[in-house]
Amino acid sequence: DRRPIDPPPIIQLIKHDSMDPFSSAYTVSPAFIMQVMLMDEAGETPLRYIKGHQVAAMAGALVSPLHTLRDTTGTQGAFFVFSDISVRMEGSFRLRFELYEMEG
């Protein structure tokens, strides 16, 4: 049983650095990824599994690479799109998004 999250979350990454002329270069970087996690209603405890079962509480693509897209004003930006995520149990929850920069 899957309950899709609708509308799908779209997170925009905005970097504020007026001293760096290359500050917009991050919008095309393959080094950034974002992960989504299901949290309890207070946003304090991660909910990885359905209580009493070894079944993941969320399904779908829980990690997104950075996409270079245009926002509603036509400005190019860096976005993470979570178009295929769903929750496998009823209740009220929060989503936590974590940003990672891959190095190496």
DSSP file with accessible surface (Angstrom, degrees, kcal/mol):
  #  RESIDUE AA STRUCTURE BP1 BP2  ACC     N-H-->O    O-->H-N    N-H-->O    O-->H-N    TCO  KAPPA ALPHA  PHI   PSI    X-CA   Y-CA   Z-CA
    1    1 A D              0   0  142      0, 0.0     2,-0.4     0, 0.0     0, 0.0   0.000 360.0 360.0 360.0 121.3    0.0    0.0    0.0
    2    2 A R        -     0   0  111     86,-0.1    86,-0.2    56,-0.0    56,-0.1  -0.982 360.0-163.1-125.5 134.5    1.5    3.3   -1.1
    3    3 A R  E     -A   87   0A  78     84,-2.4    84,-2.3    -2,-0.4    86,-0.1  -0.925  24.8-138.2-114.4 103.7    0.3    6.8   -0.6
    4    4 A P  E     -A   86   0A  99      0, 0.0     2,-0.6     0, 0.0    82,-0.3  -0.276  16.0-118.7 -62.5 144.7    2.0    9.2   -3.1
    5    5 A I        -     0   0   42     80,-2.2    80,-0.3     4,-0.0     0, 0.0  -0.781  39.5-138.8 -85.0 119.1    3.1   12.5   -1.7
    6    6 A D  S    S+     0   0  140     -2,-0.6    77,-0.0     1,-0.1    80,-0.0  -0.995  82.4  31.0-135.2 123.6    1.3   15.1   -3.8
    7    7 A P  S    S-     0   0  106      0, 0.0    -1,-0.1     0, 0.0     3,-0.1   0.534 100.8-122.2 -75.5 155.3    2.3   17.6   -4.9
    8    8 A P        -     0   0   52      0, 0.0    75,-0.2     0, 0.0     2,-0.2  -0.423  30.1-106.3 -67.2 138.0    5.8   16.2   -5.3
    9    9 A P        -     0   0   20      0, 0.0    73,-2.6     0, 0.0     2,-0.4  -0.441  34.2-173.6 -67.2 135.6    8.5   18.1   -3.4
   10   10 A I  E     -C   81   0B  98     71,-0.2     2,-0.5    -2,-0.2    71,-0.2  -0.986   7.3-163.3-129.3 117.7   10.8   20.2   -5.5
   11   11 A I  E     -C   80   0B  48     69,-2.6    69,-2.7    -2,-0.4     2,-0.5  -0.895   5.6-150.5-108.0 127.9   13.7   21.8   -3.5
   12   12 A Q  E     -C   79   0B  77     -2,-0.5     2,-0.6    67,-0.2    67,-0.2  -0.846   8.2-143.8 -99.3 131.6   15.7   24.7   -4.9
   13   13 A L  E     -C   78   0B  32     65,-2.9    65,-0.7    -2,-0.5     2,-0.5  -0.837  20.6-175.2 -92.7 121.9   19.3   25.1   -3.9
   14   14 A I        -     0   0   95     -2,-0.6     2,-0.5    63,-0.1    63,-0.0  -0.981   7.9-164.7-122.7 126.6   20.3   28.8   -3.5
   15   15 A K        -     0   0   92     -2,-0.5     2,-0.7     8,-0.1    -2,-0.0  -0.949   4.7-158.4-112.2 126.7   23.8   29.9   -2.7
   16   16 A H        +     0   0  170     -2,-0.5     2,-0.1     1,-0.0    -2,-0.0  -0.903  36.8 134.1-107.6 106.7   24.4   33.5   -1.6
   17   17 A D    >   +     0   0   61     -2,-0.7     3,-1.2     3,-0.1     6,-0.2  -0.602  20.0 174.3-152.4  86.5   28.0   34.6   -2.2
   18   18 A S  T 3  S+     0   0  123      1,-0.2    -1,-0.1    -2,-0.1     5,-0.0   0.684  80.4  60.3 -71.0 -14.8   28.3   38.0   -3.7
   19   19 A M  T 3  S+     0   0  164      1,-0.1    -1,-0.2     2,-0.0    -2,-0.0   0.618  91.7  75.1 -86.7 -12.0   32.1   37.9   -3.4
   20   20 A D    X   -     0   0   50     -3,-1.2     3,-1.7     1,-0.1     4,-0.1  -0.869  60.3-165.1-107.3 110.4   32.5   34.8   -5.6
   21   21 A P  T 3  S+     0   0  108      0, 0.0     3,-0.3     0, 0.0    -1,-0.1   0.708  92.9  52.8 -66.8 -15.6   32.1   35.5   -9.3
   22   22 A F  T >  S+     0   0  154      1,-0.2     3,-2.0     2,-0.1     4,-0.3   0.174  72.0 115.9-101.6  18.0   31.8   31.7   -9.9
   23   23 A S  G X  S+     0   0   29     -3,-1.7     3,-0.6     1,-0.3    -1,-0.2   0.743  71.2  57.2 -65.6 -19.6   29.0   31.2   -7.3
   24   24 A S  G >  S+     0   0   80     -3,-0.3     3,-1.6     1,-0.2    -1,-0.3   0.579  81.8  87.6 -86.0  -5.4   26.5   30.1  -10.0
   25   25 A A  G X  S+     0   0   57     -3,-2.0     3,-1.6     1,-0.3    -1,-0.2   0.786  73.5  71.9 -63.8 -23.7   28.8   27.2  -11.1
   26   26 A Y  G X  S+     0   0   35     -3,-0.6     3,-1.5    -4,-0.3    -1,-0.3   0.761  79.6  75.8 -63.8 -21.9   27.2   25.0   -8.4
   27   27 A T  G <  S+     0   0   12     -3,-1.6    -1,-0.3     1,-0.3    52,-0.2   0.675 103.6  36.2 -67.5 -14.3   24.0   24.9  -10.5
   28   28 A V  G <  S+     0   0   96     -3,-1.6    -1,-0.3    -4,-0.2    -2,-0.2   0.219  88.4 125.5-118.7  13.8   25.6   22.4  -12.9
   29   29 A S    X   -     0   0   28     -3,-1.5     3,-0.7    -4,-0.1    37,-0.2  -0.577  47.1-159.6 -78.9 128.8   27.7   20.5  -10.4
   30   30 A P  T 3  S+     0   0  125      0, 0.0    -1,-0.1     0, 0.0    36,-0.1   0.478  80.8  83.1 -80.3   0.3   27.2   16.7  -10.3
   31   31 A A  T 3  S+     0   0   21     70,-0.1    71,-3.5    -5,-0.1     2,-0.4   0.646  73.2  84.1 -80.6 -14.4   28.6   16.6   -6.8
   32   32 A F  E <   +E  101   0C  29     -3,-0.7    34,-1.2    69,-0.2     2,-0.3  -0.760  48.5 164.7 -97.5 134.3   25.3   17.5   -5.0
   33   33 A I  E     -EF 100  65C  47     67,-2.4    67,-3.0    -2,-0.4     2,-0.4  -0.949  19.6-149.6-135.9 158.4   22.6   15.0   -4.1
   34   34 A M  E     -EF  99  64C  13     30,-2.2    30,-2.8    -2,-0.3     2,-0.4  -0.994   5.2-159.4-132.4 140.3   19.7   15.3   -1.7
   35   35 A Q  E     -EF  98  63C  65     63,-2.5    63,-2.8    -2,-0.4     2,-0.4  -0.912   7.7-147.0-117.2 144.2   18.0   12.6    0.4
   36   36 A V  E     -E   97   0C   2     26,-2.4     2,-0.4    -2,-0.4    61,-0.2  -0.893  14.4-172.0-110.7 141.1   14.5   12.7    1.9
   37   37 A M  E     -E   96   0C  18     59,-2.3    59,-2.7    -2,-0.4     2,-0.4  -0.988  23.9-123.1-131.1 143.4   13.6   11.0    5.2
   38   38 A L  E     -E   95   0C   6     -2,-0.4     9,-3.1     9,-0.3     2,-0.3  -0.714  34.3-172.9 -84.3 131.1   10.2   10.5    6.8
   39   39 A M  E     -EG  94  46C   3     55,-3.0    55,-1.6    -2,-0.4    -2,-0.0  -0.835  28.4 -95.4-120.9 161.3   10.0   11.9   10.3
   40   40 A D    >   -     0   0   41      5,-2.2     3,-1.6    -2,-0.3    54,-0.3  -0.101  53.2 -89.2 -65.3 174.5    7.5   11.8   13.1
   41   41 A E  T 3  S+     0   0  128     51,-0.4    52,-0.1     1,-0.3    -1,-0.1   0.824 129.9  51.2 -60.9 -30.8    4.9   14.7   13.3
   42   42 A A  T 3  S-     0   0   55     52,-0.1    -1,-0.3     3,-0.1    51,-0.1   0.628 109.6-124.0 -80.8 -12.7    7.2   16.7   15.6
   43   43 A G  S <  S+     0   0   30     -3,-1.6    -2,-0.1     2,-0.2    50,-0.0   0.694  84.2 104.5  78.6  19.7   10.1   16.3   13.1
   44   44 A E        +     0   0  150      1,-0.2    -3,-0.1     2,-0.0    -5,-0.0   0.766  68.1  49.6-103.7 -31.7   12.4   14.7   15.8
   45   45 A T  S    S-     0   0   71      2,-0.0    -5,-2.2     0, 0.0    -1,-0.2  -0.942  75.3-129.4-119.9 125.9   12.5   11.0   15.1
   46   46 A P  B     -G   39   0C  37      0, 0.0     2,-0.7     0, 0.0    -7,-0.3  -0.450  14.2-149.4 -68.3 141.8   13.2    9.3   11.7
   47   47 A L        +     0   0   39     -9,-3.1    -9,-0.3     1,-0.2    10,-0.1  -0.863  31.3 157.5-112.9  93.5   10.6    6.7   10.7
   48   48 A R        +     0   0  150     -2,-0.7     9,-2.2     1,-0.1    10,-0.4   0.823  62.5  27.5 -87.5 -34.8   12.6    4.1    8.7
   49   49 A Y  B    S-H   56   0D 132      7,-0.3     2,-0.3     8,-0.1     7,-0.2  -0.924  85.1-101.6-129.7 155.0   10.3    1.1    9.1
   50   50 A I    >   -     0   0   35      5,-2.6     3,-2.3    -2,-0.3     5,-0.4  -0.562  58.0 -93.8 -70.3 134.2    6.6    0.4    9.7
   51   51 A K  T 3  S+     0   0  186     -2,-0.3    -1,-0.1     1,-0.3     3,-0.1  -0.242 108.8   9.5 -55.1 130.7    6.2   -0.5   13.4
   52   52 A G  T 3  S+     0   0   83      1,-0.2     2,-0.3    -3,-0.1    -1,-0.3   0.506 118.1  83.2  80.1   3.6    6.3   -4.2   13.9
   53   53 A H  S <  S-     0   0  115     -3,-2.3    -1,-0.2     2,-0.2     0, 0.0  -0.937  75.9-131.2-135.1 160.0    7.4   -5.0   10.4
   54   54 A Q  S    S+     0   0  169     -2,-0.3     2,-0.4    -5,-0.1    -3,-0.1  -0.200  72.1 117.5-100.1  41.0   10.6   -5.0    8.4
   55   55 A V  S    S-     0   0   61     -5,-0.4    -5,-2.6    33,-0.0    -2,-0.2  -0.920  72.1-110.3-112.3 132.4    9.1   -3.0    5.6
   56   56 A A  B     -H   49   0D  40     -2,-0.4    -7,-0.3    -7,-0.2    -8,-0.1  -0.312  16.7-138.2 -60.9 140.5   10.4    0.5    4.8
   57   57 A A  S    S+     0   0    0     -9,-2.2    31,-2.9   -10,-0.1     2,-0.3   0.755  87.4  44.0 -72.6 -24.9    8.1    3.4    5.7
   58   58 A M  E     -B   87   0A  13    -10,-0.4     2,-0.3    29,-0.2    29,-0.2  -0.871  67.5-167.8-120.2 155.6    8.8    5.2    2.4
   59   59 A A  E     +B   86   0A   8     27,-2.3    27,-2.1    -2,-0.3     2,-0.2  -0.941  43.6  41.8-136.2 159.4    9.0    3.9   -1.1
   60   60 A G  E    S-B   85   0A  35     -2,-0.3     2,-1.1    25,-0.2    25,-0.2  -0.661 103.7 -17.0 108.0-161.5   10.2    5.4   -4.4
   61   61 A A        +     0   0   53     23,-2.1    23,-0.3    -2,-0.2    -2,-0.1  -0.704  58.3 173.2 -87.0  96.5   13.2    7.5   -5.4
   62   62 A L        +     0   0   56     -2,-1.1   -26,-2.4    -4,-0.1     2,-0.4   0.480  63.0  58.6 -88.0  -1.9   14.4    8.8   -2.0
   63   63 A V  E     -F   35   0C  78    -28,-0.2   -28,-0.2    -3,-0.1   -30,-0.0  -0.983  66.4-168.2-127.6 137.8   17.6   10.4   -3.4
   64   64 A S  E     -F   34   0C   3    -30,-2.8   -30,-2.2    -2,-0.4     2,-0.1  -0.988  14.1-138.9-127.2 136.2   17.7   13.0   -6.1
   65   65 A P  E     -F   33   0C  72      0, 0.0    16,-0.5     0, 0.0     2,-0.3  -0.396  43.6 -85.5 -78.1 167.8   20.6   14.4   -8.1
   66   66 A L        -     0   0   23    -34,-1.2     2,-0.4   -37,-0.2    14,-0.2  -0.577  44.4-160.3 -74.9 132.9   20.8   18.1   -8.8
   67   67 A H  E     -D   79   0B  73     12,-3.2    12,-2.9    -2,-0.3     2,-0.8  -0.962  14.5-137.6-114.9 135.1   18.9   19.2  -11.9
   68   68 A T  E     +D   78   0B  55     -2,-0.4     2,-0.2    10,-0.2    10,-0.2  -0.837  46.2 148.1 -91.6 111.8   19.5   22.4  -13.7
   69   69 A L  E     -D   77   0B  77      8,-2.0     8,-3.2    -2,-0.8     2,-0.4  -0.784  47.7-101.6-133.4 177.3   16.1   23.8  -14.5
   70   70 A R  E     -D   76   0B 165      6,-0.2     6,-0.2    -2,-0.2     5,-0.0  -0.876  32.4-137.5-107.1 139.1   14.3   27.2  -14.8
   71   71 A D    >   -     0   0   41      4,-2.6     3,-1.9    -2,-0.4    -1,-0.1  -0.087  42.4 -79.3 -82.4-172.2   12.2   28.6  -12.0
   72   72 A T  T 3  S+     0   0  151      1,-0.3    -1,-0.1     2,-0.1    -2,-0.0   0.679 132.3  51.6 -67.0 -15.3    8.8   30.3  -12.4
   73   73 A T  T 3  S-     0   0  106      2,-0.2    -1,-0.3     0, 0.0     3,-0.1   0.406 120.2-106.7 -98.2   0.3   10.5   33.5  -13.5
   74   74 A G  S <  S+     0   0   39     -3,-1.9     2,-0.3     1,-0.3    -2,-0.1   0.492  73.6 140.6  88.6   5.7   12.6   31.8  -16.1
   75   75 A T        -     0   0   81      1,-0.1    -4,-2.6    -5,-0.0    -1,-0.3  -0.656  56.4-115.4 -85.2 134.1   15.8   32.1  -14.2
   76   76 A Q  E     + D   0  70B  92     -2,-0.3     2,-0.3    -6,-0.2    -6,-0.2  -0.428  49.0 158.4 -67.0 139.3   18.2   29.1  -14.3
   77   77 A G  E     - D   0  69B   3     -8,-3.2    -8,-2.0    -2,-0.1     2,-0.5  -0.928  43.7 -97.0-153.1 176.7   18.6   27.3  -11.0
   78   78 A A  E     +CD  13  68B   0    -65,-0.7   -65,-2.9    -2,-0.3     2,-0.3  -0.902  45.1 175.4-105.6 124.3   19.6   24.2   -9.1
   79   79 A F  E     -CD  12  67B  18    -12,-2.9   -12,-3.2    -2,-0.5     2,-0.5  -0.946  28.2-149.5-132.9 150.9   16.7   21.9   -8.1
   80   80 A F  E     -C   11   0B   0    -69,-2.7   -69,-2.6    -2,-0.3     2,-0.5  -0.989  21.9-158.8-117.3 123.1   16.1   18.5   -6.5
   81   81 A V  E     -C   10   0B  41     -2,-0.5     2,-0.6   -16,-0.5   -71,-0.2  -0.916  15.2-173.7-112.3 125.1   12.9   16.8   -7.7
   82   82 A F        +     0   0    2    -73,-2.6     3,-0.4    -2,-0.5   -18,-0.1  -0.688  25.2 151.2-114.2  74.2   11.2   14.1   -5.7
   83   83 A S        +     0   0   94     -2,-0.6     2,-0.2     1,-0.2    -1,-0.1   0.614  66.6  47.2 -83.9 -12.7    8.5   13.0   -8.2
   84   84 A D  S    S+     0   0   82    -23,-0.3   -23,-2.1    -3,-0.1     2,-0.4  -0.553  76.3 120.8-132.3  66.9    8.2    9.4   -7.0
   85   85 A I  E     + B   0  60A   6     -3,-0.4   -80,-2.2   -80,-0.3     2,-0.3  -0.982  28.7 170.0-126.8 145.7    8.0    9.2   -3.3
   86   86 A S  E     -AB   4  59A   1    -27,-2.1   -27,-2.3    -2,-0.4     2,-0.4  -0.973  28.4-124.7-148.4 161.7    5.2    7.7   -1.2
   87   87 A V  E     -AB   3  58A  13    -84,-2.3   -84,-2.4    -2,-0.3   -29,-0.2  -0.882   9.0-153.3-110.1 141.1    4.5    6.7    2.4
   88   88 A R  S    S+     0   0   81    -31,-2.9     2,-0.3    -2,-0.4   -30,-0.1   0.203  73.3  49.2-101.5  14.5    3.4    3.2    3.3
   89   89 A M  S    S-     0   0   39    -32,-0.3     2,-0.2   -86,-0.1   -86,-0.1  -0.984  81.6-106.3-148.6 159.6    1.4    4.0    6.4
   90   90 A E        +     0   0  154     -2,-0.3     2,-0.3     2,-0.0    -2,-0.1  -0.514  65.3  75.0 -83.5 154.5   -1.3    6.4    7.6
   91   91 A G  S    S-     0   0   59     -2,-0.2     2,-0.5     2,-0.0    -2,-0.1  -0.845  78.9 -61.6 142.2-175.1   -0.6    9.4    9.8
   92   92 A S        +     0   0   73     -2,-0.3   -51,-0.4     2,-0.0     2,-0.3  -0.930  58.4 161.2-109.0 131.8    0.8   12.9   10.0
   93   93 A F        -     0   0   61     -2,-0.5     2,-0.3   -53,-0.1   -53,-0.2  -0.857  31.5-132.1-140.8 171.5    4.5   13.2    9.3
   94   94 A R  E     -E   39   0C 147    -55,-1.6   -55,-3.0   -54,-0.3     2,-0.4  -0.913  19.9-133.0-123.1 156.2    7.2   15.7    8.3
   95   95 A L  E     -E   38   0C  54     -2,-0.3     2,-0.5   -57,-0.2   -57,-0.2  -0.905  13.6-158.0-108.1 137.7    9.8   15.3    5.6
   96   96 A R  E     -E   37   0C  94    -59,-2.7   -59,-2.3    -2,-0.4     2,-0.5  -0.971   4.9-158.6-115.6 130.1   13.5   16.0    6.2
   97   97 A F  E     -E   36   0C  61     -2,-0.5     2,-0.5   -61,-0.2   -61,-0.2  -0.930   5.3-164.9-109.6 128.5   15.7   16.8    3.3
   98   98 A E  E     -E   35   0C  46    -63,-2.8   -63,-2.5    -2,-0.5     2,-0.4  -0.961   8.1-147.8-118.1 129.6   19.5   16.4    3.7
   99   99 A L  E     -E   34   0C  75     -2,-0.5     2,-0.4   -65,-0.2   -65,-0.2  -0.791  15.8-173.1 -97.5 133.4   22.0   17.9    1.2
  100  100 A Y  E     -E   33   0C  92    -67,-3.0   -67,-2.4    -2,-0.4     2,-0.5  -0.973  15.3-153.9-125.7 142.7   25.3   16.1    0.5
  101  101 A E  E     -E   32   0C 110     -2,-0.4     2,-0.4   -69,-0.2   -69,-0.2  -0.975  19.6-141.2-114.2 117.8   28.3   17.2   -1.5
  102  102 A M        -     0   0  113    -71,-3.5     2,-0.3    -2,-0.5    -2,-0.0  -0.653  23.2-174.7 -79.9 129.9   30.2   14.2   -2.9
  103  103 A E              0   0  166     -2,-0.4    -2,-0.0     1,-0.1     0, 0.0  -0.907 360.0 360.0-122.0 154.0   34.0   14.8   -2.9
  104  104 A G              0   0  127     -2,-0.3    -1,-0.1     0, 0.0    -2,-0.0  -0.111 360.0 360.0 139.5 360.0   36.8   12.7   -4.2
